[in-house]
Amino acid sequence: MPAVLVTGAGRGLGLEFARQYAEDGWDVLACVRAPQKAADLQRLAAESQGRVAVHTLDVTDFAAIDTLARQLSGRAIDVLINNAGTMGSRGSTFGSSDFADWEQVFRLNAFAPLKMAEAFAGHVGRSSEKKLVSVSTIMASMARNNMGGFYAYRASKAALNAIVVSLAIDLGRRHGILAAALHPGWVRTDMGGPRAEIDARASVAGMRRVIASLTRERAGRFWAYDGSELPW
Ligand SMILES: NC(=O)c1ccc[n+]([C@@H]2O[C@H](COP(=O)([O-])OP(=O)(O)OC[C@H]3O[C@@H](n4cnc5c(N)ncnc54)[C@H](OP(=O)(O)O)[C@@H]3O)[C@@H](O)[C@H]2O)c1
């Protein structure tokens, strides 16, 4: 069975990725920073006949990423999903920037996905599918920014997009890995809020279709959950 690793798998889109891949019979390495607080994920794991394994991982703890990569050494990971992310706790409007918060936002949204790629490139490279996707946002698209604001979130996810393009080139050449950035839509999660346009099930089903259709030609690009391509 193919294996998928998902970060931030305790709630929202990460939990839904875990649920849908498990439903399809995949082995799921569900990474969550506080397993004791992730009751839905624990239930999914308990009912999965061993297909869903819960791993403790705060992705801003880079030593912990290295430790998990070592624990899983020799293991093939077909799809790695950098899903964990944050909009930051404060300061999305001009004049209220909190740069200590920016550092946390960048560490989670941009540095951690690169660290995950560095730690797990070997695991993904030895798999059959060799896919490494990062959940970005349309708010990172400079071409689509017609509203302003959200400085740290937009900037950190734009940095993530730049990282994804280099990963697609470097890991594509070296390991045959297909890297891409995804936009999940505006989704009813804790982050998206109750007024968002779609539910997590539809978003993740769409992103899974995009992941399944990734090819060398489609790697290094920015895809929305509905299969449309976004401009940087
Ligand atoms: N919802 C939307 O409309 C929307 C739109 C565009 C892009 N996105 C992107 O989609 C991704 C998932 O968003 P969501 O809507 O599911 O958000 P969410 O409901 O706020 O969930 C955020 C997830 O990130 C995890 N996380 C936060 N800090 C972490 C850390 N240090 N280490 C490991 N995990 C951590 C959280 O875990 P805890 O439970 O431990 O806090 C949680 O699982 C994010 O990258 C987000 O930027 C979402």
The ligand as an SDF file (V2000), in Angstrom:
LIG
                    3D

 48 52  0  0  0  0  0  0  0  0999 V2000
   -9.0440   27.0070    5.6360 N   0  0  0  0  0  0  0  0  0  0  0  0
   -8.7950   27.7770    4.5980 C   0  0  0  0  0  0  0  0  0  0  0  0
   -9.7130   28.4600    4.0670 O   0  0  0  0  0  0  0  0  0  0  0  0
   -7.4140   27.8320    4.0010 C   0  0  0  0  0  0  0  0  0  0  0  0
   -7.2460   28.6020    2.8370 C   0  0  0  0  0  0  0  0  0  0  0  0
   -5.9840   28.6490    2.2570 C   0  0  0  0  0  0  0  0  0  0  0  0
   -4.9250   27.9290    2.7960 C   0  0  0  0  0  0  0  0  0  0  0  0
   -5.1090   27.2010    3.9230 N   0  0  0  0  0  0  0  0  0  0  0  0
   -3.9500   26.4620    4.4340 C   0  0  0  0  0  0  0  0  0  0  0  0
   -4.3200   25.1160    4.6810 O   0  0  0  0  0  0  0  0  0  0  0  0
   -3.5100   24.5580    5.7220 C   0  0  0  0  0  0  0  0  0  0  0  0
   -4.4070   23.9090    6.7600 C   0  0  0  0  0  0  0  0  0  0  0  0
   -5.2930   24.9080    7.2200 O   0  0  0  0  0  0  0  0  0  0  0  0
   -6.6150   24.6050    8.0700 P   0  0  0  0  0  0  0  0  0  0  0  0
   -7.6910   25.4220    7.4430 O   0  0  0  0  0  0  0  0  0  0  0  0
   -6.7880   23.1640    8.2770 O   0  0  0  0  0  0  0  0  0  0  0  0
   -6.1460   25.3570    9.4070 O   0  0  0  0  0  0  0  0  0  0  0  0
   -6.4910   25.0960   10.9320 P   0  0  0  0  0  0  0  0  0  0  0  0
   -7.8530   24.5360   11.0370 O   0  0  0  0  0  0  0  0  0  0  0  0
   -6.1790   26.3760   11.6280 O   0  0  0  0  0  0  0  0  0  0  0  0
   -5.4230   23.9800   11.3230 O   0  0  0  0  0  0  0  0  0  0  0  0
   -4.0590   24.3130   11.3910 C   0  0  0  0  0  0  0  0  0  0  0  0
   -3.2940   23.0280   11.5660 C   0  0  0  0  0  0  0  0  0  0  0  0
   -1.9060   23.3390   11.6390 O   0  0  0  0  0  0  0  0  0  0  0  0
   -1.3940   22.6800   12.8070 C   0  0  0  0  0  0  0  0  0  0  0  0
   -0.2410   23.3510   13.3850 N   0  0  0  0  0  0  0  0  0  0  0  0
   -0.1490   24.6390   13.8210 C   0  0  0  0  0  0  0  0  0  0  0  0
    1.0710   24.8510   14.3270 N   0  0  0  0  0  0  0  0  0  0  0  0
    1.7510   23.6800   14.2380 C   0  0  0  0  0  0  0  0  0  0  0  0
    3.0520   23.2690   14.5910 C   0  0  0  0  0  0  0  0  0  0  0  0
    3.9240   24.1020   15.1540 N   0  0  0  0  0  0  0  0  0  0  0  0
    3.4010   21.9850   14.3290 N   0  0  0  0  0  0  0  0  0  0  0  0
    2.5430   21.1280   13.7690 C   0  0  0  0  0  0  0  0  0  0  0  0
    1.2990   21.4510   13.4110 N   0  0  0  0  0  0  0  0  0  0  0  0
    0.9130   22.7260   13.6500 C   0  0  0  0  0  0  0  0  0  0  0  0
   -2.5460   22.6960   13.7870 C   0  0  0  0  0  0  0  0  0  0  0  0
   -2.3060   21.7860   14.8340 O   0  0  0  0  0  0  0  0  0  0  0  0
   -2.8480   22.0250   16.3350 P   0  0  0  0  0  0  0  0  0  0  0  0
   -4.1940   21.3590   16.3720 O   0  0  0  0  0  0  0  0  0  0  0  0
   -1.8150   21.3740   17.1790 O   0  0  0  0  0  0  0  0  0  0  0  0
   -2.9370   23.4990   16.5590 O   0  0  0  0  0  0  0  0  0  0  0  0
   -3.6780   22.3040   12.8490 C   0  0  0  0  0  0  0  0  0  0  0  0
   -3.6780   20.9180   12.6070 O   0  0  0  0  0  0  0  0  0  0  0  0
   -2.6780   25.7200    6.2720 C   0  0  0  0  0  0  0  0  0  0  0  0
   -1.3670   25.6580    5.7530 O   0  0  0  0  0  0  0  0  0  0  0  0
   -3.4000   26.9630    5.7560 C   0  0  0  0  0  0  0  0  0  0  0  0
   -2.5480   28.0770    5.5970 O   0  0  0  0  0  0  0  0  0  0  0  0
   -6.3270   27.1220    4.5420 C   0  0  0  0  0  0  0  0  0  0  0  0
  1  2  1  0
  2  3  2  0
  2  4  1  0
  4  5  1  0
  4 48  2  0
  5  6  2  0
  6  7  1  0
  7  8  2  0
  8  9  1  0
  8 48  1  0
  9 10  1  0
  9 46  1  0
 10 11  1  0
 11 12  1  0
 11 44  1  0
 12 13  1  0
 13 14  1  0
 14 15  2  0
 14 16  1  0
 14 17  1  0
 17 18  1  0
 18 19  2  0
 18 20  1  0
 18 21  1  0
 21 22  1  0
 22 23  1  0
 23 24  1  0
 23 42  1  0
 24 25  1  0
 25 26  1  0
 25 36  1  0
 26 27  1  0
 26 35  1  0
 27 28  2  0
 28 29  1  0
 29 30  1  0
 29 35  2  0
 30 31  1  0
 30 32  2  0
 32 33  1  0
 33 34  2  0
 34 35  1  0
 36 37  1  0
 36 42  1  0
 37 38  1  0
 38 39  2  0
 38 40  1  0
 38 41  1  0
 42 43  1  0
 44 45  1  0
 44 46  1  0
 46 47  1  0
M  CHG  2   8   1  16  -1
M  END
$$$$
